[in-house]
């Protein structure tokens, strides 16, 4: 029998037509990303047309970025950070719970598969990231009314400078001002974006 394990920390994420983001109080980080011009055009394209990007894919992309952030946070944690994150001692395999208000992306994470060709490319990146990460993952759907912080992150004004964008966001969500900012690598963002447009590889 598989014994369910309680998570050591959780994060919540969200994606909108403007960008995506997430926050993790337990590991004390948050992040946001704005979509590239190509992705923004794909969002507005007609479903089924070349270049079309579905919101489910963007929601799952945010889940992938959360796993990457958790992995980086644990790898770079100082001894003092580790004691703060795990007061009862560092577990051999920490359990991370990702929460989302998107049922499809939650299903992709739980099953590690997708019927969508676009989703398949993203799931393959997630699976590879899991393979090299000593983390046990869980994903859970939550009601949208409980996801207001992540909603505000993903729906912020990305036309503003980073400083002004953060200042505006911190007024609405003061919790984020106490967390550290995680910045995904350009290489990872480029890889994930390419998987949105390389669905022919996964058919």
PESULDA-V68544 format. One record per backbone hydrogen bond with DSSP energy under -0.5 kcal/mol. NH is the residue of the N-H (numbers start at 0). CO is the residue of the C=O. If there is no record, write none. Layout:
nh=NH co=CO
nh=NH co=CO
//
This chain:
nh=2 co=0
nh=3 co=1
nh=7 co=94
nh=8 co=94
nh=10 co=96
nh=11 co=22
nh=12 co=98
nh=13 co=20
nh=15 co=18
nh=18 co=153
nh=19 co=32
nh=20 co=13
nh=21 co=30
nh=22 co=11
nh=23 co=28
nh=25 co=9
nh=27 co=23
nh=28 co=23
nh=29 co=179
nh=30 co=21
nh=32 co=19
nh=34 co=17
nh=39 co=35
nh=40 co=36
nh=41 co=37
nh=42 co=38
nh=43 co=39
nh=44 co=40
nh=44 co=41
nh=48 co=45
nh=51 co=48
nh=52 co=41
nh=56 co=53
nh=57 co=53
nh=58 co=54
nh=59 co=55
nh=60 co=56
nh=61 co=57
nh=62 co=58
nh=63 co=59
nh=64 co=60
nh=65 co=61
nh=66 co=62
nh=67 co=63
nh=68 co=64
nh=69 co=65
nh=70 co=66
nh=71 co=67
nh=72 co=68
nh=73 co=69
nh=74 co=70
nh=75 co=71
nh=76 co=72
nh=76 co=73
nh=81 co=77
nh=82 co=78
nh=83 co=79
nh=84 co=80
nh=85 co=81
nh=88 co=85
nh=93 co=133
nh=95 co=93
nh=95 co=135
nh=96 co=8
nh=97 co=95
nh=97 co=137
nh=98 co=10
nh=98 co=96
nh=99 co=139
nh=102 co=100
nh=105 co=101
nh=106 co=102
nh=107 co=103
nh=108 co=104
nh=109 co=105
nh=110 co=106
nh=111 co=107
nh=112 co=107
nh=119 co=115
nh=120 co=116
nh=121 co=117
nh=122 co=118
nh=123 co=119
nh=124 co=120
nh=125 co=121
nh=126 co=122
nh=127 co=123
nh=128 co=124
nh=129 co=125
nh=130 co=126
nh=131 co=127
nh=132 co=129
nh=133 co=131
nh=134 co=132
nh=135 co=93
nh=136 co=134
nh=137 co=95
nh=139 co=97
nh=141 co=99
nh=145 co=142
nh=146 co=143
nh=150 co=146
nh=151 co=147
nh=152 co=148
nh=153 co=149
nh=154 co=150
nh=155 co=152
nh=157 co=155
nh=159 co=156
nh=164 co=160
nh=165 co=161
nh=166 co=162
nh=167 co=163
nh=168 co=164
nh=169 co=165
nh=170 co=166
nh=171 co=167
nh=171 co=168
nh=172 co=168
nh=175 co=172
nh=176 co=173
nh=177 co=173
nh=177 co=174
nh=178 co=175
nh=179 co=27
nh=181 co=29
nh=181 co=179
nh=183 co=181
nh=188 co=184
nh=189 co=185
nh=190 co=186
nh=191 co=187
nh=192 co=188
nh=193 co=189
nh=194 co=190
nh=195 co=191
nh=195 co=192
nh=196 co=192
nh=196 co=193
nh=197 co=194
nh=200 co=197
nh=201 co=198
nh=202 co=198
//
